[in-house]
Amino acid sequence: MLPLSLLNKAQSHPMLVELKNGDTYNGRLEMCDNWLNIKLADVIWTSRDGDKFHKLKEIFVRGNSIKYMTIPDEVMELVVEEEEQNSRLGRAGAAWRGGHRGRGRVGRGGNRGRGRSRGRG
C-alpha cells in the first residue's frame, strides 16, 4: 500500500495532521499531491501546548513539515479491498502499469545508421 494512493482514497474524509513543530490540524482532506502537500478544509488548529484553538476555513500544509497523519479506518479498508481485487486479477492489468515494457522495434540508439562518417565534411 503506497502512501499516495492511500491519501488519494482519503480525499473528502476527516483526518488529523500533526506537524514537526507540534501543532495539530483536524479537518477534511481536499487535495494531496506527489510531494504529500495537503489541503484541508473545515480545520480546527490546536497549538503544540494544547491551550489555543482556532477554526479555519481551509489550510495548505507542506509535506515536509508533516510529522504524521491519521486516516480513518474505513479508508484503510477501502484500499485493502481494492488491492485484493487487483491481486485477484493477476497480471491482467500489467500492461497499463508498465508490466510489458520493451524497446519495441528499434534497438539501442534508435534509428541511427552507420553509413555516415562522423568527421568533418
C-alpha positions as CSV (number, residue, x, y, z in Angstrom):
1,M,0.0,0.0,0.0
2,L,1.5,3.3,-1.1
3,P,1.1,6.4,0.9
4,L,0.0,8.5,-2.1
5,S,-2.7,6.0,-3.1
6,L,-3.9,5.9,0.4
7,L,-4.2,9.7,0.6
8,N,-6.0,9.8,-2.8
9,K,-8.6,7.4,-1.4
10,A,-8.9,9.5,1.8
11,Q,-10.0,12.7,0.0
12,S,-13.2,14.2,1.4
13,H,-12.6,12.2,4.6
14,P,-11.7,13.7,8.0
15,M,-8.1,13.3,9.2
16,L,-5.7,14.6,11.8
17,V,-2.3,16.0,10.9
18,E,0.5,16.7,13.3
19,L,3.4,18.9,12.3
20,K,7.0,18.6,13.3
21,N,6.6,21.8,15.4
22,G,3.8,20.1,17.5
23,D,0.8,21.9,16.0
24,T,-2.2,19.7,15.0
25,Y,-4.8,20.3,12.3
26,N,-8.0,18.3,12.3
27,G,-10.1,18.7,9.1
28,R,-11.4,17.2,5.9
29,L,-8.8,16.3,3.2
30,E,-9.5,18.1,0.0
31,M,-6.3,17.6,-2.0
32,C,-2.9,16.0,-1.9
33,D,-0.1,15.9,-4.4
34,N,3.0,13.9,-5.2
35,W,5.1,15.7,-2.5
36,L,2.4,14.9,0.1
37,N,1.4,18.5,0.3
38,I,-2.2,18.6,1.5
39,K,-5.1,20.9,1.6
40,L,-7.6,20.6,4.5
41,A,-11.0,22.2,4.8
42,D,-13.1,23.0,7.9
43,V,-10.0,22.8,10.1
44,I,-9.5,23.1,13.8
45,W,-6.0,24.2,14.6
46,T,-4.6,23.3,18.1
47,S,-1.3,24.7,19.4
48,R,1.5,22.5,20.5
49,D,0.7,23.2,24.1
50,G,-3.0,22.4,23.6
51,D,-4.1,25.7,25.1
52,K,-5.1,27.6,21.9
53,F,-7.7,26.6,19.3
54,H,-8.8,28.2,16.1
55,K,-11.3,27.3,13.5
56,L,-10.1,27.8,9.9
57,K,-12.0,27.6,6.6
58,E,-9.0,25.9,4.8
59,I,-5.3,25.4,5.1
60,F,-2.4,24.2,3.0
61,V,0.3,22.1,4.7
62,R,3.6,21.5,3.1
63,G,4.5,17.8,3.0
64,N,8.0,18.1,4.5
65,S,6.6,19.7,7.7
66,I,4.2,16.8,8.5
67,K,5.2,14.5,11.3
68,Y,2.3,12.1,11.0
69,M,-1.3,11.8,9.7
70,T,-4.2,9.7,10.9
71,I,-6.6,8.3,8.4
72,P,-10.0,6.8,9.2
73,D,-10.2,3.0,9.3
74,E,-12.9,3.0,6.6
75,V,-10.4,4.4,4.1
76,M,-7.9,1.8,5.1
77,E,-10.5,-0.9,4.5
78,L,-11.3,0.5,1.1
79,V,-7.7,0.5,0.0
80,V,-7.2,-3.1,1.2
81,E,-10.3,-4.3,-0.6
82,E,-9.1,-2.6,-3.8
83,E,-5.7,-4.2,-3.5
84,E,-7.3,-7.6,-3.0
85,Q,-9.3,-7.1,-6.2
86,N,-6.2,-6.1,-8.1
87,S,-4.3,-9.1,-6.9
88,R,-7.1,-11.4,-8.0
89,L,-6.8,-10.0,-11.5
90,G,-3.2,-11.2,-11.5
91,R,-1.2,-9.8,-14.4
92,A,-4.2,-8.9,-16.5
93,G,-3.8,-5.2,-15.8
94,A,0.0,-5.2,-16.0
95,A,0.2,-3.6,-19.4
96,W,-1.2,-0.2,-18.2
97,R,1.0,-0.3,-15.1
98,G,4.2,-0.7,-17.2
99,G,4.4,-4.5,-16.9
100,H,5.1,-5.1,-20.6
101,R,7.9,-2.6,-21.1
102,G,10.2,-3.2,-24.0
103,R,12.1,-1.5,-26.7
104,G,9.7,-2.0,-29.5
105,R,11.1,-2.4,-33.0
106,V,14.1,-0.2,-32.6
107,G,17.2,-1.3,-30.7
108,R,19.5,0.8,-28.6
109,G,20.2,4.2,-30.1
110,G,17.0,4.4,-32.1
111,N,17.2,4.5,-35.9
112,R,20.8,5.7,-36.1
113,G,22.6,4.1,-39.0
114,R,26.3,3.6,-39.6
115,G,26.5,4.8,-43.1
116,R,27.7,8.4,-42.4
117,S,31.1,9.4,-41.4
118,R,31.4,11.2,-38.1
119,G,34.2,13.6,-39.0
120,R,34.1,16.9,-40.9
121,G,32.7,17.2,-44.4
